């Protein structure tokens, strides 16, 4: 469902949802009589338009004595979820959206506007009350910035995971079936940022309910690149983990469950635009023109922190717990093995030699952790650890930063491979992942991830038959656009975690435009320091409230009264992680090979309704709505062609010539 209407009576809300074709309708009831209790009822009946109208007429007639049935003028495109603070429940609706990408016939949207609607009957909130303060704190999470969703494509999972699972598998019903179900068929809860808000109203988030709309927080961008006359679409998706999430200095390292701060999965999808859908005529999900590469960034998986009370721009680093078994790190790598398989290649870019030891404290401990864990792993599954002082190398005149990182990227690509859709021998999968970190996982990390992405882009274009060699050079049109995408990607992640744009960009590490980039770098450093010192605490409170890390309860302290949120993210004492030491082969299994369903369970609906959103052959459509025209392109790098039939260009040239004549007297 992608369009909704909200109806209101004195005792209930009725949310009516339909798909793009407006042929089938569902109804959701939200009770309003008890503001302290949330009652949400999903009507299982699938209504036609006529049946829906009759139902609403019956509801209106039954409520004539208490005001009837009122239709809200609000346009609704999805439910974010439900939330309660100290008084009553609220609904959060998406009221404005924007198409930002088209992937395999599936639209990906950015949230542009939301609305918080109280469920109770017109209770006013005192602006000085605790309720008002909670509402303001909750709304500090701006849902109109960097939140994305799709009605028909699972953006919480990578393309490889989505296309290597049986697309028509039936949803599970019993508890036993849920336990044995393939987790690849469900949303990846790690990246569903409205998980807590949805779970308040819907008990089973793993169902195929059309009401459940998972949101990711991160970055999505799509560019159309012309390479030797071939139209190539490059899509960049960054998914930020909701576990151990927070602001830069307040969330460092790893928690006791193995989840690290600033955990971001970045996926680049490169496709030939000759065919837009994932499917081909002979096989579902068999279009071999889709390729994908995934990499990971995350804080150093040790228990460490920084004391910001002295207002220093570079607070000292402290190892809070020295665990001889490296239990939290073991849990973290166990999670990476389950998500990506092996090998896991760790690229650690922190400083190694310092006059006053800060980052180097973590470097030594991280190296010991990897060595300790590797002794329990099979030879072909060991973690590959690469430590390199990128900051020192960039300041040195005899070290080639770009060349060194490109060599690592080439070796990584040869080891892990990448994903290409298709059937049988036409398909290939990515095995393992490159995990990159610096101290903040921002500037140095983004530069290294760009060079890894550039290497992957060359291989992706090569396997699509676009270029003759998997090597692509800097300063070409395609790489210029790709650089812009990764720069925007890095800026967005830096703003979310650090409070400012990237301080050091690719121009810094390539040592070009240094005179112009240096003042910018200083300004961003000051901006990051200001955000960390004055706004991070409020940001952290908002994140804890939004994600359900903190839930208001009677008799407990208010959120702003807590001296620390440590117990909200570390709820259990450290336990020795044993699975990684047992050489459990299940930890290293890659996702299942492509499976084609033996038979189609519903021949009347071949693609489960996904394609009606895009291939709408019953209505007249326009290119303006069919494609996203706000994507980047290589056109900006081409010289302007002046046409004799272009009125606007002629006027521009005439005006410019007049100004030149006036200037010259």
C-alpha positions in Angstrom: 0.0 0.0 0.0 1.3 3.4 -0.9 -1.6 5.8 -0.4 -3.7 6.3 2.7 -6.7 8.3 3.9 -7.4 9.0 7.6 -11.0 9.0 8.9 -12.0 10.0 12.4 -14.9 9.4 14.8 -15.2 10.2 18.4 -14.0 6.8 19.5 -11.8 5.5 16.7 -9.5 6.4 13.8 -9.8 4.5 10.5 -6.9 4.4 8.2 -7.8 3.3 4.7 -4.8 2.1 2.5 -4.6 1.3 -1.2 -2.0 0.6 -3.8 -1.0 2.6 -6.8 -3.7 1.0 -9.0 -6.4 1.8 -6.4 -8.1 -1.6 -6.9 -7.9 -3.1 -3.5 -8.3 -1.5 0.0 -7.5 -2.4 3.6 -8.7 -0.8 6.8 -6.7 -0.2 10.0 -8.6 0.7 13.3 -7.0 2.7 16.1 -9.1 3.0 19.3 -9.2 6.4 21.0 -11.2 5.7 24.2 -8.3 4.9 26.5 -5.3 7.2 25.9 -3.0 5.1 28.1 -3.5 1.9 26.0 -2.8 1.5 22.3 -5.3 -0.7 20.5 -4.5 -1.3 16.8 -6.6 -3.8 14.8 -5.7 -4.9 11.3 -8.8 -5.8 9.2 -7.8 -8.9 7.2 -10.6 -8.3 4.6 -9.5 -7.0 1.2 -12.1 -4.6 0.0 -13.0 -3.4 -3.5 -13.7 0.4 -3.9 -17.4 -0.2 -3.7 -17.1 -2.3 -0.6 -14.8 0.2 1.0 -17.4 3.0 0.3 -20.2 0.9 1.8 -18.1 0.2 4.9 -17.4 3.9 5.5 -21.1 4.8 5.0 -22.0 2.2 7.6 -19.5 3.7 10.1 -20.7 7.2 9.4 -24.4 6.2 9.9 -23.5 4.4 13.2 -21.8 7.6 14.5 -24.2 10.3 13.5 -25.3 10.9 17.1 -21.7 11.6 18.1 -20.5 13.7 15.2 -20.3 11.2 12.3 -17.2 10.3 10.3 -14.7 13.0 9.4 -12.1 12.8 6.6 -8.7 14.3 7.3 -7.3 16.6 4.6 -3.8 15.3 5.3 -2.2 13.3 2.5 -0.5 10.2 4.0 2.0 8.0 2.3 3.0 5.6 5.1 3.0 5.0 8.9 6.3 5.6 10.7 4.9 4.1 13.9 3.4 4.8 17.3 4.9 6.4 20.4 3.9 7.3 24.0 5.6 9.5 26.5 3.9 10.5 29.8 0.3 11.1 28.7 -1.2 9.5 25.6 -0.2 7.8 22.3 0.8 9.5 19.0 0.8 8.3 15.4 3.6 9.4 13.1 2.6 9.7 9.4 4.7 10.4 6.3 2.9 13.3 4.6 5.4 14.2 1.9 7.9 12.0 0.0 10.3 12.4 -2.9 11.6 9.8 -5.4 15.3 9.5 -5.2 16.1 6.3 -7.0 14.6 3.6 -9.3 16.0 0.2 -8.7 14.9 -2.8 -10.7 11.4 -1.3 -11.2 11.1 -0.4 -7.6 11.0 3.2 -6.4 13.1 4.4 -3.4 11.7 7.5 -1.6 13.1 10.1 0.7 10.9 11.4 3.5 10.4 15.1 3.1 7.7 15.7 5.8 6.0 13.9 8.7 3.3 14.7 11.1 2.8 13.7 14.8 -0.9 13.1 15.4 -2.3 12.5 19.0 -4.6 9.6 19.3 -6.5 10.8 22.4 -9.4 13.2 22.3 -8.1 16.7 22.0 -6.0 16.9 25.2 -3.9 20.1 25.3 -0.3 19.9 26.2 1.2 22.4 28.6 4.2 23.9 27.0 6.1 23.7 30.3 5.2 20.1 31.0 7.3 17.0 30.8 5.1 15.8 27.9 6.0 18.9 25.9 9.7 18.4 26.6 9.5 14.8 25.5 7.7 15.7 22.3 10.4 18.4 21.5 13.2 15.9 22.2 11.6 13.3 20.0 11.2 15.7 17.2 14.9 16.6 17.4 15.2 13.5 15.1 14.4 15.2 11.9 12.6 12.5 9.8 12.8 14.8 6.8 16.6 14.4 6.7 18.2 11.1 5.4 15.3 8.7 6.1 14.4 6.5 3.2 11.9 3.8 2.3 10.5 1.7 -0.5 7.0 0.1 -0.8 8.2 -2.9 -2.9 12.0 -3.3 -2.4 13.6 -4.3 0.8 16.3 -1.6 1.3 17.3 -3.0 4.7 19.1 -5.9 2.9 21.7 -5.8 0.2 20.9 -6.6 -3.4 22.7 -9.9 -3.1 20.6 -11.0 -0.2 17.4 -9.9 -1.9 18.1 -11.6 -5.2 19.6 -14.9 -3.8 16.5 -15.7 -1.8 13.4 -17.4 -3.1 11.2 -14.4 -4.0 7.9 -16.1 -3.6 8.5 -17.9 -0.3 5.4 -18.0 1.9 5.4 -16.0 5.2 5.6 -18.1 8.4 2.8 -18.3 10.8 3.6 -20.6 13.8 6.3 -19.9 16.3 8.1 -23.1 15.2 8.1 -21.9 11.6 9.4 -18.5 12.6 12.3 -20.0 14.4 13.3 -22.2 11.5 12.5 -19.5 8.8 15.3 -18.3 6.6 16.3 -14.9 8.1 17.1 -13.6 4.6 13.3 -13.5 3.9 12.7 -10.9 6.6 13.8 -7.3 7.0 17.2 -6.8 8.5 16.2 -5.4 11.9 19.7 -3.9 12.4 18.8 -1.2 9.9 15.1 -0.7 10.6 15.2 2.6 12.5 11.4 2.7 13.2 11.5 -0.8 14.6 10.5 0.3 18.1 7.8 2.6 16.8 6.3 -0.1 14.6 6.5 -2.8 17.3 4.3 -0.7 19.5 1.3 -1.1 17.2 2.1 -4.2 15.2 3.1 -7.3 17.1 4.6 -9.3 14.2 7.0 -7.1 12.2 8.0 -10.1 10.1 4.6 -10.4 8.5 3.9 -9.4 4.9 1.5 -6.7 6.2 1.2 -3.7 3.9 1.0 -1.4 6.9 4.6 -2.1 8.0 7.0 0.2 6.2 10.6 -0.1 7.4 12.8 3.1 7.3 16.5 3.2 6.9 18.6 6.1 8.1 21.7 6.9 6.1 22.2 7.9 2.5 20.8 7.1 -0.9 21.9 8.6 -4.2 21.6 7.6 -7.8 23.5 8.9 -10.8 23.2 8.3 -14.5 26.6 8.0 -16.2 27.3 7.8 -19.9 30.2 5.5 -20.6 31.1 5.1 -24.3 27.5 5.8 -25.2 26.1 3.2 -22.8 23.7 4.5 -20.1 24.8 3.2 -16.7 23.0 3.8 -13.4 25.1 3.9 -10.2 23.1 3.7 -6.9 24.8 4.3 -3.6 23.0 3.2 -0.4 24.4 3.6 3.1 22.5 1.9 5.9 23.2 3.0 9.5 22.8 0.5 12.3 20.3 1.3 15.0 22.3 -0.7 17.6 24.6 1.4 19.7 23.7 4.5 17.7 24.6 8.0 18.8 26.8 11.0 18.6 30.5 11.0 18.1 32.1 11.4 21.5 29.2 9.8 23.3 29.2 6.5 21.4 32.6 5.0 20.9 33.9 1.5 20.4 31.7 -1.5 21.1 29.0 -2.4 23.6 28.7 -5.7 25.5 26.6 -7.2 22.7 29.3 -6.7 20.0 27.6 -3.7 18.3 29.9 -0.9 17.4 29.4 2.8 17.1 29.0 4.5 13.7 28.2 1.1 12.1 27.4 1.8 8.4 27.0 -0.7 5.5 27.6 0.9 2.2 26.5 -0.7 -1.0 27.1 0.4 -4.6 24.8 -1.0 -7.3 25.9 -0.6 -10.9 23.5 -1.6 -13.7 23.1 -1.2 -17.4 19.9 0.8 -18.0 18.9 -1.3 -21.0 16.6 -3.3 -18.8 15.1 -1.7 -15.7 13.5 -4.7 -14.0 15.2 -7.4 -11.9 13.4 -10.2 -13.8 14.0 -11.5 -17.4 11.5 -13.2 -19.6 12.6 -16.7 -18.8 13.5 -16.5 -15.1 12.5 -14.5 -12.1 15.3 -12.3 -10.8 17.5 -13.4 -13.7 18.6 -10.1 -15.2 22.4 -10.3 -15.4 22.7 -6.5 -15.7 22.7 -5.9 -12.0 26.0 -5.8 -10.0 26.6 -4.9 -6.4 29.5 -4.4 -4.0 29.2 -4.0 -0.2 31.7 -2.7 2.3 31.5 -1.8 6.0 32.7 0.9 8.4 32.5 0.8 12.2 34.3 2.0 15.3 37.2 0.0 16.7 35.5 -3.0 18.6 37.1 -2.4 22.0 35.5 -0.9 25.0 36.8 2.7 25.0 35.7 6.3 25.5 36.8 9.9 25.6 36.2 12.4 28.4 34.7 15.6 26.9 34.3 17.5 30.1 37.6 19.5 29.7 36.3 21.0 26.3 39.4 19.8 24.5 39.1 19.3 20.7 41.0 16.1 21.0 40.0 14.5 24.4 42.3 11.7 25.7 41.3 8.1 24.8 40.7 5.7 27.6 40.4 1.9 27.5 37.6 1.3 30.0 37.7 -2.5 30.1 40.7 -4.7 29.4 39.2 -8.1 28.6 41.9 -10.8 28.1 39.3 -12.8 26.1 38.2 -9.8 23.9 34.6 -11.0 24.3 32.9 -7.9 22.8 35.3 -8.0 19.8 34.6 -11.7 19.3 30.8 -11.0 19.3 31.3 -8.2 16.8 33.3 -10.4 14.3 30.9 -13.2 14.8 28.1 -10.9 13.6 30.2 -9.8 10.6 30.8 -13.5 9.7 27.0 -14.1 9.8 26.3 -11.0 7.7 29.0 -11.2 5.1 30.7 -14.6 5.3 34.5 -14.8 5.1 37.1 -13.5 4.6 36.9 -10.4 6.8 39.6 -7.9 5.9 40.2 -5.2 8.5 41.8 -1.9 7.4 42.8 0.1 10.4 43.9 3.6 9.5 44.5 5.2 12.9 47.8 6.8 13.9 50.5 4.5 15.0 53.2 6.8 16.4 52.4 9.9 18.4 54.2 12.1 20.9 51.2 12.0 23.2 49.6 8.6 22.9 46.0 8.7 21.9 45.0 6.6 18.9 48.1 4.4 19.2 46.7 3.1 22.5 43.8 1.5 20.6 46.0 0.3 17.7 48.1 -1.9 19.9 45.1 -3.4 21.7 43.2 -3.9 18.4 46.1 -5.8 17.0 46.3 -8.0 20.0 42.5 -8.7 19.8 42.8 -9.8 16.1 45.8 -12.0 16.9 44.0 -13.6 19.8 40.8 -14.3 17.9 42.7 -15.7 14.8 44.3 -18.5 16.8 40.8 -20.1 17.2 39.8 -19.7 13.5 40.7 -22.1 10.6 43.5 -20.9 8.4 41.2 -20.1 5.5 38.8 -18.1 7.8 41.3 -16.0 9.7 40.7 -12.2 9.9 43.2 -10.4 7.7 44.5 -7.3 9.6 46.0 -4.3 7.8 47.3 -1.4 10.0 48.5 1.7 8.2 49.0 5.2 9.5 47.2 7.1 6.8 47.5 10.5 8.5 51.3 10.3 8.6 51.5 8.9 5.1 49.4 11.8 3.7 51.8 14.3 5.3 54.9 12.5 4.0 56.4 13.4 0.6 57.7 9.9 -0.2 54.5 7.9 0.4 51.7 7.5 -2.2 48.4 7.4 -0.2 46.3 6.7 -3.3 48.6 4.1 -4.7 48.7 2.2 -1.4 45.0 2.2 -0.9 44.4 1.2 -4.6 46.7 -1.8 -4.0 44.6 -2.9 -1.0 41.4 -2.4 -3.0 42.7 -4.6 -5.9 43.7 -7.4 -3.4 40.4 -7.1 -1.7 38.4 -7.3 -4.9 40.4 -10.4 -5.9 39.6 -12.0 -2.6 36.0 -11.1 -2.0 34.6 -10.7 -5.5 31.3 -8.9 -6.0 27.7 -9.8 -6.8 26.3 -10.1 -10.2 22.7 -11.3 -10.7 21.8 -14.0 -13.1 21.2 -17.7 -13.4 23.7 -20.5 -12.9 27.2 -19.7 -14.2 26.1 -16.2 -15.2 25.8 -15.3 -11.5 28.6 -14.5 -9.0 28.5 -13.6 -5.4 30.5 -11.6 -2.9 32.2 -13.6 -0.2 33.4 -11.6 2.8 33.8 -7.9 3.4 36.3 -5.1 3.8 35.9 -3.5 7.2 37.5 0.0 7.3 38.0 2.3 10.3 39.9 5.3 11.5 39.4 6.9 14.9 36.0 8.4 14.0 35.3 6.3 10.9 34.7 9.5 8.9 37.4 11.3 6.9 40.1 8.8 6.4 37.6 6.0 6.2 35.5 7.7 3.5 38.6 8.3 1.4 39.6 4.6 1.7 36.0 3.4 1.0 35.9 5.6 -2.1 39.1 4.0 -3.5 37.6 0.6 -2.8 34.4 1.7 -4.5 36.3 3.0 -7.5 38.1 -0.3 -7.9 34.8 -2.2 -7.6 33.2 0.2 -10.2 35.9 -0.7 -12.7 35.2 -4.5 -12.2 31.4 -3.9 -12.4 31.6 -1.9 -15.6 34.0 -4.6 -17.0 31.6 -7.5 -16.3 28.7 -5.6 -17.8 30.7 -5.3 -21.0 31.0 -1.5 -20.9 34.8 -1.2 -20.8 37.6 -3.5 -22.0 39.6 -3.5 -18.8 38.6 -3.4 -15.1 40.8 -0.3 -14.6 39.4 3.2 -14.6 41.3 6.4 -14.3 40.9 9.5 -12.1 39.5 12.7 -13.7 37.3 10.8 -16.2 33.6 11.9 -16.4 32.4 8.7 -14.8 34.9 8.9 -11.9 34.2 12.6 -11.3 30.5 11.8 -10.8 31.4 8.8 -8.6 33.7 11.0 -6.5 30.9 13.5 -6.0 28.6 10.7 -4.8 31.1 9.4 -2.3 31.8 12.9 -1.1 28.1 13.5 -0.5 28.0 10.0 1.1 30.8 10.9 3.5 29.4 14.4 4.3 26.0 12.9 5.2 27.5 10.2 7.5 29.8 12.8 9.1 26.9 15.2 9.8 24.9 12.3 11.4 27.7 11.2 13.6 30.1 14.1 14.0 28.0 17.2 13.5 29.9 18.6 10.5 30.8 17.8 6.9 34.0 15.9 6.1 37.1 17.7 7.3 39.5 16.0 4.9 38.2 15.1 1.5 39.7 13.3 -1.5 41.2 16.6 -2.6 43.2 16.6 0.6 44.6 13.1 0.1 45.2 13.6 -3.6 47.0 16.9 -2.7 45.1 19.0 -5.2 43.5 22.4 -4.6 45.2 22.4 -1.1 45.2 26.2 -0.8 41.4 26.4 -1.3 40.6 23.3 0.7 42.6 24.2 3.8 40.4 27.0 5.1 37.3 24.8 4.5 38.9 22.0 6.5 39.6 24.4 9.4 36.0 25.7 9.4 34.6 22.1 9.4 36.9 21.2 12.3 35.6 24.2 14.3 32.0 23.2 13.4 32.5 19.6 14.5 34.0 20.7 17.8 31.1 23.1 18.5 28.5 20.3 17.7 30.3 17.8 19.9 30.5 20.3 22.8 27.1 21.8 22.8 24.5 19.8 20.8 25.6 16.1 21.0 23.9 15.5 24.4 20.5 16.6 23.0 21.1 14.6 19.9 21.8 11.5 22.0 18.7 11.9 24.1 16.6 12.2 20.9 18.2 9.0 19.4 17.6 7.1 22.7 14.0 8.2 22.7 13.3 7.5 19.0 14.9 4.0 19.0 13.2 3.0 22.2 16.5 2.6 24.2 14.7 4.8 26.8 11.0 4.2 27.4 9.1 6.4 29.9 7.7 4.5 32.9 5.9 5.7 36.0 8.2 6.1 39.0 11.4 6.2 37.0 13.7 9.2 36.3 13.1 11.4 33.3 15.4 11.1 30.3 17.1 14.4 31.0 17.7 13.4 34.7 20.0 10.4 33.8 23.6 11.0 34.5 24.6 8.5 31.8 22.9 6.3 29.2 25.4 3.5 29.6 22.8 1.1 31.0 20.6 1.8 28.0 23.1 0.3 25.6 24.9 -2.2 27.9 22.2 -4.2 29.7 24.1 -7.4 30.4 27.5 -8.1 31.9 30.2 -9.2 29.5 29.9 -12.9 28.7 32.6 -15.0 27.1 31.8 -15.4 23.4 32.2 -19.1 22.7 30.9 -19.6 19.2 33.8 -18.0 17.5 36.2 -20.2 19.3 34.4 -23.4 18.5 35.2 -23.1 14.8 31.5 -23.4 14.1 31.3 -23.7 10.3 27.8 -22.1 10.3 29.4 -18.8 11.1 31.3 -18.7 7.8 28.5 -19.8 5.4 27.9 -17.3 2.7 24.3 -16.6 1.7 22.5 -19.4 -0.2 23.1 -19.8 -3.9 20.3 -18.5 -6.2 17.2 -20.6 -5.9 14.4 -20.6 -8.5 11.0 -21.5 -7.1 9.8 -24.9 -8.4 6.4 -23.5 -9.3 4.6 -20.2 -9.2 2.0 -20.4 -6.4 -0.1 -17.7 -7.9 -0.1 -17.6 -11.7 -2.6 -14.7 -11.8 -0.1 -12.4 -10.0 3.3 -13.3 -11.4 5.3 -10.7 -9.6 3.2 -10.4 -6.4 1.9 -6.9 -7.3 5.4 -5.3 -7.4 5.3 -4.3 -11.0 2.0 -2.5 -10.9 3.8 0.4 -9.3 6.0 0.8 -12.3 4.5 -1.0 -15.3 1.2 0.7 -15.2 -0.1 -0.1 -18.7 -3.7 0.8 -18.0 -3.1 4.5 -17.5 -1.3 7.2 -19.5 2.0 8.1 -17.9 4.7 10.6 -18.5 8.5 10.4 -18.4 8.4 12.9 -15.6 6.8 10.5 -13.3 8.3 7.3 -14.7 12.0 8.2 -14.1 13.7 10.3 -11.5 15.1 13.3 -13.3 16.9 14.9 -10.3 19.7 12.3 -10.4 23.3 13.4 -11.1 24.7 13.1 -14.6 27.8 13.5 -16.7 26.2 16.3 -18.7 27.7 18.9 -16.5 31.1 18.0 -17.7 30.3 18.4 -21.4 30.8 21.7 -23.2 27.6 23.8 -23.8 26.3 23.3 -27.3 24.6 26.5 -28.6 21.7 25.8 -30.9 20.2 28.4 -33.2 16.8 27.3 -32.1 17.4 27.8 -28.4 15.8 31.0 -27.4 17.2 30.9 -23.8 20.8 30.4 -24.9 20.5 33.2 -27.5 19.2 35.6 -24.8 22.0 34.5 -22.4 24.7 35.1 -25.1 23.2 38.5 -26.1 23.1 39.7 -22.4 26.7 38.5 -21.8 27.9 40.3 -24.9 26.2 43.5 -23.9 27.9 43.4 -20.5 31.2 42.9 -22.1 30.7 45.9 -24.5 29.6 48.1 -21.6 32.6 47.1 -19.5 35.0 47.9 -22.4 33.4 51.3 -22.9 
